[in-house]
Amino acid sequence: MLTMKRHTLKPWQLTLSFISVISLCLAIYLYIAKPSLNMTLLFTISLFCLANIAVLSVSSFQLLSITPRVRHLTNCVRRWSNGDLNTRNRIGDYGELSYLEVELNHMFSRLQDISAKEHHNQQTILGKNHLLTAILDSAAAAIYGVDENGRCIFANPQCVKLLGYRSEEQLIACNMRSLIHQNPDDVNAIVSSIIDQEDKRDDNLKEDHFWRADGSSFPVEYWSHPMTLNDNKMGAVISFHDNSERLESEALIRHQAHYDALTDLPNRFLALRRLEQLVDASARSGKMLAVIFLDLDDFKKINDSLGHEAGDQLLITAADRLMKATRKEDTVGRLGGDEFIILLDGLSSANDAQPLAENLIGGFRKPFYIDNRQLILTASIGIAIYPNDGKTPSELLRNADSAMYHTKSIGRNTYSYFTHAMNKEVSRRLAIEEQIHGALERGELQVHYQIQLDIRDGSIMGAEALLRWDNPVLGIVSPAEFIPIAEQTGVIEPMGEFILHRALETALTWQQTFNDEFRVAINLSPRQFRNPNLVQLINDCVNQLGMKPKDLELEITEGVLLSGHAYTLDALMALSKAGFCISMDDFGTGYSSLSYLRTYPFQILKIDRSFIKDMNTDDTSKELIIATIEMAHALGIRVIAEGVETQEQFDELSFMMCDYAQGFLISKPVVLDELLKIGEHYIKSIQINKEPHLKSAEIVSEDKPVKTYG
């Protein structure tokens, strides 16, 4: 609140005051002295004095009352105009001037409120601007703004950083389209968002390459939005981010989706798509196309014996050899596991694929060096030709696969062209796979028994239990066909339990009918040894029938031992310790490692039928049989000769001191009823004091000797 201040009198005020004082003095003189004057003059002088006194009074009132208030109002207005809205007038007690002071105070109070609100709004806007600036500066996306001409008006730090500049000032007023876009002539790049869009955000991401300050470029994704102020377009805001990582990730995902992770060869999906393209191209050109299906022989043994890491290294080396053996335009892919595919197009004849097939086979005969080991690995190849062997990719692939399986069946380590006869083999295999599921439940499986004879005294010491399958659709299926499929599909496990129960029941029947010195032999497959309850299962079956472990002989092949798994050795040791007889089947085939005889608790060795077959015509086979028998006896192991079909073979084995014989000379595999008839005939021959012999002549068989599993 302002206070009243004294002011110096102005000249006119001094003059007026002086005249008023003279007039007052003159009036007092006339009143006291009463001089004799003309009345008119006296009246005039008195009127003049009164007028001066009135003027003096008015002037004094103005000087003492009104003028200071007016000056005060003037000062207040001046201070208000300078922005000091806190100043207020002193309200007088009377007159219109008081009303003016009141109204002015009210007016400036309102102005002060308005000013306070404006100040608050300005502070709010300023705070929002700071907040917006902070948000833009801390945004992960790069953001910049341009005017209608495409010139930069602001850029956040992330934008400056991604573009490789030191500060925002280096970008301000620059034409961003020509500065950073690789396609500056593309009118749709940025400014189109201002011209073509009517206040609508462009939600569609666009891709481009931006230039950095150092001249390098990088891929980006960006989108733009028009800037408007009072419905006037002011430019556009563009936000972008470096798209390098996303593109690299997408490229990696595409590569992983189309290429094998281990060998970096095209995978099944890409190889088959490439095959489709080549089939279409060959149809147009009239040229031939070769589909080569390659499978590594016995690769599973490498994995099982040396581990998957060594197997992976072997696959990588094999893939490298395939790439080096083929042309650049050929396609080499990995279908999975140890299966590879090679596609050769532009062939004039089917024979054009033969040199490559021979080259591939020769290449795999060279040793592989894995973990300081020298490994020999062979390959089996099947070849199908377009259009001779199929006109669709699936048909060509299926037929090449059939040819490859045919190669394996004839000995492996070679190649075969597809023939239509192979289709029957594949169809047969598929039919067996289909029918074998549920064969046990449908009662299609039977157990046959082939007698084992003690060569020394001619007594029946036991029999081997063999599985037979008679299917209403397929007819009688050879064990050589369905046992490997049962092993692969896992059906062998319930089959193994089935033959175990039947064999023990048969042995019990024989012992109750004839004598206790009878042992039944069954085969255990590699798949069964994966069951951790195998030992318990066998023990429970024997105990349930009240039999002894010595009544059961367990035959295993070399395939069981090749894996070298600890659980296999543990199971065999546990079974041997329990009293079961463990025998090694098919000795002489495969690796026939003598270390197996030292490591595993074998009590019986079975010489494979292939040696027995040639023993009377091949001196080498005979010498090997003699050496095997002598070695086994030296280790305390008894010997069974399989596949004895002639009396000459039987006599030779007797002379070699072989322990037991098994084969068609003695008996073909028969069902339980026939087995019991053979037993009755054998007992009768003993009772009438004749040489014990088996009446096998009464049982005519057209079966060929074949190894089977129980």
Backbone hydrogen bonds, N-H to C=O, Kabsch-Sander energy under -0.5 kcal/mol:
donor,donor_aa,acceptor,acceptor_aa,energy
2,L,88,R,-1.2
14,L,10,K,-1.8
15,T,11,P,-2.9
16,L,12,W,-2.3
17,S,13,Q,-2.0
18,F,14,L,-2.6
19,I,15,T,-2.5
20,S,16,L,-2.3
21,V,17,S,-2.2
22,I,18,F,-2.4
23,S,19,I,-2.7
24,L,20,S,-2.3
25,C,21,V,-2.5
26,L,22,I,-2.8
27,A,23,S,-2.2
28,I,24,L,-2.1
29,Y,25,C,-2.4
30,L,26,L,-2.5
31,Y,27,A,-1.9
32,I,28,I,-2.1
33,A,29,Y,-3.3
34,K,29,Y,-0.6
34,K,30,L,-1.3
37,L,35,P,-1.2
42,L,38,N,-3.3
43,F,39,M,-3.0
44,T,40,T,-2.2
45,I,41,L,-2.9
46,S,42,L,-2.4
47,L,43,F,-2.9
48,F,44,T,-2.5
49,C,45,I,-2.4
50,L,46,S,-2.8
51,A,47,L,-2.3
52,N,48,F,-2.5
53,I,49,C,-2.6
54,A,50,L,-2.7
55,V,51,A,-3.0
56,L,52,N,-3.0
57,S,53,I,-2.5
58,V,54,A,-2.9
59,S,55,V,-3.2
60,S,56,L,-2.9
61,F,57,S,-2.9
62,Q,58,V,-2.7
63,L,59,S,-3.0
64,L,60,S,-3.3
65,S,61,F,-2.7
66,I,61,F,-1.1
67,T,62,Q,-3.2
69,R,65,S,-0.9
70,V,66,I,-2.7
71,R,67,T,-2.9
72,H,68,P,-2.6
73,L,69,R,-2.7
74,T,70,V,-2.8
75,N,71,R,-2.7
76,C,72,H,-2.5
77,V,73,L,-2.8
78,R,74,T,-2.4
79,R,75,N,-2.5
80,W,76,C,-2.8
81,S,77,V,-2.6
82,N,78,R,-1.2
83,G,80,W,-1.7
84,D,79,R,-2.5
85,L,83,G,-1.6
87,T,84,D,-1.0
91,I,89,N,-0.6
98,S,95,G,-1.0
99,Y,95,G,-1.0
100,L,96,E,-2.4
101,E,97,L,-2.4
102,V,98,S,-2.5
103,E,99,Y,-2.7
104,L,100,L,-2.6
105,N,101,E,-2.3
106,H,102,V,-2.5
107,M,103,E,-3.1
108,F,104,L,-2.7
109,S,105,N,-1.8
110,R,106,H,-2.3
111,L,107,M,-2.6
112,Q,108,F,-2.2
113,D,109,S,-2.3
114,I,110,R,-3.0
115,S,111,L,-2.9
116,A,112,Q,-2.7
117,K,113,D,-2.5
118,E,114,I,-2.9
119,H,115,S,-2.9
120,H,116,A,-2.6
121,N,117,K,-3.2
122,Q,118,E,-3.0
123,Q,119,H,-2.6
124,T,120,H,-2.8
125,I,121,N,-3.1
126,L,122,Q,-2.9
127,G,123,Q,-2.9
128,K,124,T,-2.7
129,N,125,I,-2.8
130,H,126,L,-2.6
131,L,127,G,-2.7
132,L,128,K,-3.5
133,T,129,N,-2.7
134,A,130,H,-2.7
135,I,131,L,-2.8
136,L,132,L,-2.9
137,D,133,T,-2.7
138,S,134,A,-2.0
139,A,135,I,-0.9
139,A,136,L,-0.5
142,A,240,F,-2.4
144,Y,238,I,-2.5
145,G,154,F,-2.4
146,V,236,A,-2.7
147,D,151,R,-2.1
150,G,147,D,-2.1
152,C,174,C,-2.6
153,I,145,G,-2.9
154,F,145,G,-1.1
156,N,143,I,-2.7
159,C,156,N,-0.6
160,V,156,N,-2.1
161,K,157,P,-2.8
162,L,158,Q,-2.7
163,L,159,C,-2.2
164,G,161,K,-1.0
165,Y,160,V,-2.4
170,Q,167,S,-0.9
171,L,168,E,-1.9
172,I,168,E,-1.6
173,A,152,C,-3.0
174,C,171,L,-2.2
176,M,150,G,-2.0
176,M,174,C,-1.0
177,R,150,G,-0.5
179,L,175,N,-1.7
180,I,176,M,-2.4
181,H,176,M,-0.7
181,H,177,R,-1.0
182,Q,209,H,-1.8
186,D,183,N,-1.7
187,V,185,D,-1.0
189,A,186,D,-2.1
192,S,187,V,-0.6
193,S,190,I,-2.2
194,I,191,V,-1.7
195,I,191,V,-2.1
196,D,192,S,-2.6
197,Q,192,S,-0.9
199,D,197,Q,-1.1
202,D,224,S,-1.6
203,D,201,R,-1.2
205,L,203,D,-0.6
206,K,222,Y,-2.6
208,D,220,V,-1.8
210,F,218,F,-2.3
211,W,180,I,-2.7
212,R,216,S,-3.6
213,A,163,L,-2.4
215,G,212,R,-1.6
218,F,210,F,-1.7
220,V,208,D,-2.9
221,E,241,H,-1.6
222,Y,206,K,-2.5
223,W,239,S,-2.0
225,H,237,V,-1.9
227,M,235,G,-2.7
228,T,226,P,-0.5
229,L,232,N,-2.7
232,N,229,L,-1.2
233,K,231,D,-0.5
234,M,227,M,-3.6
235,G,227,M,-1.1
236,A,146,V,-2.3
237,V,225,H,-3.0
238,I,144,Y,-3.1
239,S,223,W,-2.2
240,F,142,A,-2.7
241,H,221,E,-1.7
243,N,219,P,-3.1
247,L,243,N,-2.4
248,E,244,S,-2.7
249,S,245,E,-2.8
250,E,246,R,-2.9
251,A,247,L,-2.6
252,L,248,E,-2.5
253,I,249,S,-2.9
254,R,250,E,-2.9
255,H,251,A,-2.4
256,Q,252,L,-2.9
257,A,253,I,-2.2
258,H,254,R,-1.2
259,Y,255,H,-2.2
260,D,265,L,-3.9
264,D,260,D,-1.8
267,N,258,H,-2.3
271,A,267,N,-2.9
272,L,268,R,-2.6
273,R,269,F,-2.0
274,R,270,L,-2.6
275,L,271,A,-2.2
276,E,272,L,-2.2
277,Q,273,R,-2.0
278,L,274,R,-2.4
279,V,275,L,-2.4
280,D,276,E,-2.0
281,A,277,Q,-2.5
282,S,278,L,-2.7
283,A,279,V,-2.1
284,R,280,D,-1.6
285,S,281,A,-2.5
286,G,282,S,-2.3
288,M,347,L,-3.0
289,L,386,Y,-1.5
290,A,344,L,-3.1
291,V,384,A,-3.1
292,I,290,A,-0.6
292,I,342,I,-3.0
293,F,291,V,-0.6
293,F,382,G,-3.4
294,L,292,I,-0.6
294,L,340,F,-2.8
295,D,380,S,-2.5
296,L,338,D,-1.7
297,D,378,T,-2.6
299,F,296,L,-0.9
301,K,298,D,-0.6
302,I,298,D,-0.9
302,I,299,F,-0.5
303,N,299,F,-1.9
304,D,300,K,-2.8
305,S,301,K,-2.5
306,L,302,I,-2.8
307,G,302,I,-0.7
307,G,303,N,-1.2
311,G,307,G,-1.7
312,D,308,H,-2.6
313,Q,309,E,-2.0
314,L,310,A,-2.1
315,L,311,G,-2.1
316,I,312,D,-2.2
317,T,313,Q,-2.2
318,A,314,L,-2.5
319,A,315,L,-2.6
320,D,316,I,-2.0
321,R,317,T,-2.0
322,L,318,A,-2.1
323,M,319,A,-2.2
324,K,320,D,-2.0
325,A,321,R,-1.6
326,T,322,L,-0.9
330,D,327,R,-0.9
331,T,343,L,-1.7
332,V,330,D,-0.5
333,G,341,I,-3.0
334,R,266,P,-2.2
335,L,333,G,-0.6
335,L,339,E,-1.7
336,G,339,E,-1.2
339,E,336,G,-2.2
340,F,294,L,-3.2
341,I,333,G,-2.9
342,I,292,I,-2.4
343,L,331,T,-2.6
344,L,290,A,-2.5
344,L,342,I,-0.5
347,L,288,M,-2.3
352,D,349,S,-1.4
353,A,350,A,-1.4
354,Q,351,N,-1.3
357,A,353,A,-2.0
358,E,354,Q,-2.6
359,N,355,P,-2.4
360,L,356,L,-2.7
361,I,357,A,-2.4
362,G,358,E,-2.5
363,G,359,N,-2.3
364,F,360,L,-1.7
365,R,361,I,-0.6
365,R,362,G,-0.7
366,K,363,G,-0.8
368,F,375,L,-3.4
370,I,368,F,-0.8
370,I,373,R,-2.1
373,R,370,I,-1.3
375,L,368,F,-3.7
375,L,373,R,-0.7
377,L,364,F,-0.6
377,L,375,L,-0.6
380,S,295,D,-2.8
381,I,414,T,-2.2
382,G,293,F,-2.7
383,I,416,S,-2.4
384,A,291,V,-2.3
386,Y,289,L,-3.5
389,D,385,I,-3.8
390,G,387,P,-0.5
396,L,392,T,-2.5
397,L,393,P,-2.6
398,R,394,S,-2.4
399,N,395,E,-2.3
400,A,396,L,-2.3
401,D,397,L,-2.1
402,S,398,R,-2.0
403,A,399,N,-2.2
404,M,400,A,-2.0
405,Y,401,D,-2.3
406,H,402,S,-2.0
407,T,403,A,-2.0
408,K,404,M,-2.0
409,S,405,Y,-1.9
410,I,406,H,-1.3
411,G,408,K,-1.2
412,R,407,T,-2.5
416,S,381,I,-1.7
418,F,383,I,-2.6
422,M,419,T,-1.6
423,N,419,T,-0.5
423,N,420,H,-0.8
424,K,420,H,-0.7
424,K,421,A,-0.6
425,E,421,A,-1.0
426,V,422,M,-2.2
427,S,423,N,-2.9
428,R,424,K,-2.6
429,R,425,E,-2.3
430,L,426,V,-2.6
431,A,427,S,-2.4
432,I,428,R,-2.4
433,E,429,R,-2.6
434,E,430,L,-2.0
435,Q,431,A,-2.6
436,I,432,I,-2.5
437,H,433,E,-0.6
438,G,436,I,-0.6
439,A,436,I,-1.4
442,R,438,G,-2.0
443,G,440,L,-1.1
444,E,439,A,-2.4
446,Q,468,R,-2.7
448,H,446,Q,-0.5
448,H,466,L,-3.6
449,Y,670,V,-3.5
450,Q,464,E,-2.2
451,I,449,Y,-0.5
452,Q,462,G,-3.1
453,L,661,A,-2.8
454,D,459,S,-3.4
455,I,453,L,-0.8
455,I,659,D,-2.0
456,R,659,D,-0.7
458,G,454,D,-2.4
461,M,452,Q,-1.6
461,M,459,S,-0.8
462,G,452,Q,-1.3
463,A,519,R,-1.8
464,E,450,Q,-2.8
465,A,521,A,-3.3
466,L,448,H,-3.6
467,L,709,Y,-1.0
468,R,446,Q,-2.9
469,W,477,V,-0.7
470,D,444,E,-2.1
471,N,469,W,-0.6
471,N,475,G,-3.0
475,G,471,N,-2.7
477,V,469,W,-2.4
477,V,475,G,-0.6
481,E,478,S,-1.6
482,F,478,S,-2.1
483,I,479,P,-2.3
485,I,481,E,-0.8
486,A,482,F,-2.7
487,E,483,I,-2.3
488,Q,484,P,-2.1
489,T,485,I,-2.5
490,G,486,A,-1.1
491,V,486,A,-0.6
492,I,486,A,-1.9
493,E,490,G,-1.2
495,M,491,V,-1.7
496,G,492,I,-2.7
497,E,493,E,-2.0
498,F,494,P,-2.1
499,I,495,M,-2.6
500,L,496,G,-1.9
501,H,497,E,-2.2
502,R,498,F,-2.3
503,A,499,I,-2.6
504,L,500,L,-2.1
505,E,501,H,-2.3
506,T,502,R,-2.3
507,A,503,A,-2.5
508,L,504,L,-2.4
509,T,505,E,-2.2
510,W,506,T,-2.7
511,Q,507,A,-2.6
512,Q,508,L,-2.3
513,T,509,T,-1.8
514,F,510,W,-3.6
515,N,510,W,-0.6
518,F,516,D,-2.0
519,R,461,M,-1.6
520,V,551,D,-2.3
521,A,463,A,-2.7
522,I,553,E,-2.4
524,L,555,E,-2.9
528,Q,525,S,-0.6
529,F,525,S,-1.0
530,R,527,R,-1.2
531,N,528,Q,-1.5
534,L,531,N,-1.8
537,L,533,N,-2.6
538,I,534,L,-2.3
539,N,535,V,-2.4
540,D,536,Q,-2.5
541,C,537,L,-2.0
542,V,538,I,-2.1
543,N,539,N,-2.4
544,Q,540,D,-2.4
545,L,541,C,-1.2
546,G,543,N,-1.1
547,M,542,V,-2.4
551,D,548,K,-2.0
552,L,549,P,-1.8
553,E,520,V,-2.9
554,L,581,C,-3.3
555,E,522,I,-3.2
555,E,553,E,-0.6
556,I,583,S,-2.1
560,V,557,T,-1.2
561,L,557,T,-0.8
562,L,558,E,-1.8
563,S,559,G,-0.6
564,G,561,L,-0.9
568,T,565,H,-0.6
569,L,565,H,-1.4
570,D,566,A,-2.8
571,A,567,Y,-2.2
572,L,568,T,-2.4
573,M,569,L,-2.6
574,A,570,D,-2.3
575,L,571,A,-2.4
576,S,572,L,-2.5
577,K,573,M,-2.5
578,A,574,A,-1.5
579,G,575,L,-0.5
579,G,576,S,-1.2
580,F,575,L,-2.2
581,C,549,P,-0.6
581,C,552,L,-1.7
582,I,580,F,-0.5
583,S,554,L,-2.4
583,S,581,C,-0.5
584,M,604,I,-2.3
585,D,556,I,-3.0
585,D,583,S,-0.6
587,F,606,K,-2.7
588,G,589,T,-0.5
589,T,586,D,-1.6
592,S,589,T,-0.6
596,Y,593,S,-1.3
597,L,594,L,-0.6
598,R,594,L,-0.9
599,T,595,S,-2.4
600,Y,596,Y,-2.8
602,F,600,Y,-2.0
603,Q,582,I,-3.4
604,I,582,I,-1.4
605,L,638,R,-2.7
606,K,584,M,-2.8
607,I,605,L,-0.6
607,I,640,I,-2.5
608,D,587,F,-2.1
611,F,608,D,-1.3
612,I,608,D,-1.1
613,K,609,R,-2.5
614,D,610,S,-0.8
615,M,612,I,-0.9
617,T,614,D,-1.1
618,D,614,D,-2.7
619,D,617,T,-0.6
622,K,618,D,-1.9
623,E,619,D,-2.7
624,L,620,T,-2.4
625,I,621,S,-2.2
626,I,622,K,-2.4
627,A,623,E,-2.6
628,T,624,L,-2.3
629,I,625,I,-2.6
630,E,626,I,-2.5
631,M,627,A,-2.4
632,A,628,T,-2.7
633,H,629,I,-2.6
634,A,630,E,-2.0
635,L,631,M,-1.3
636,G,633,H,-1.2
637,I,632,A,-3.3
638,R,603,Q,-2.5
640,I,605,L,-2.8
641,A,660,Y,-2.2
642,E,607,I,-1.8
642,E,640,I,-0.6
643,G,662,Q,-0.6
644,V,662,Q,-2.1
645,E,643,G,-0.7
650,F,646,T,-1.9
651,D,647,Q,-2.6
652,E,648,E,-2.3
653,L,649,Q,-2.4
654,S,650,F,-2.0
655,F,651,D,-2.3
656,M,652,E,-1.9
657,M,654,S,-1.2
658,C,653,L,-2.6
659,D,639,V,-0.6
660,Y,639,V,-2.3
661,A,453,L,-2.3
662,Q,641,A,-2.1
663,G,451,I,-0.5
665,L,644,V,-2.5
666,I,663,G,-1.0
667,S,663,G,-2.6
670,V,449,Y,-2.3
675,L,671,V,-2.2
676,L,672,L,-2.4
677,K,673,D,-1.7
678,I,674,E,-2.2
679,G,675,L,-2.0
680,E,676,L,-2.4
681,H,677,K,-2.4
682,Y,678,I,-2.2
683,I,679,G,-2.3
684,K,680,E,-2.4
685,S,681,H,-2.0
686,I,682,Y,-1.3
687,Q,683,I,-2.3
688,I,684,K,-1.6
689,N,686,I,-1.7
690,K,685,S,-2.2
696,S,694,L,-2.2
698,E,695,K,-0.6
699,I,696,S,-1.6
700,V,698,E,-0.8
